[in-house]
Amino acid sequence: MTPLQETIQASCNRMLEYLQDKKEASSWQLKLALHLSSSVLYMSLGVLLNQGKIRLEADGINYKVSLPQPDIEQQPQF
């Protein structure tokens, strides 16, 4: 794994930890809280979105980032 790939993987892990605690954050909040460069921020968001681990919603010049909610229809019915 290249140093850039390691950096992206580490920032993905840190983002997921942050979102598990805060539930939702703007892309700007993640950038500041995790001390990420813009390029690492957006590459990490792309990786997590591609893996289905986050949801993104446009919010002006930023994005709202959150963990995906389980579909109610997919939950077992008792």
Protein Blocks (a to p, Z undefined) as FASTA:
>chain_A
ZZklmmmmmmmmmmmmmmmmnopacfklmmmmnopafklmmmmmmmmmmnopaccddehj
bccdddddddfklpccZZ
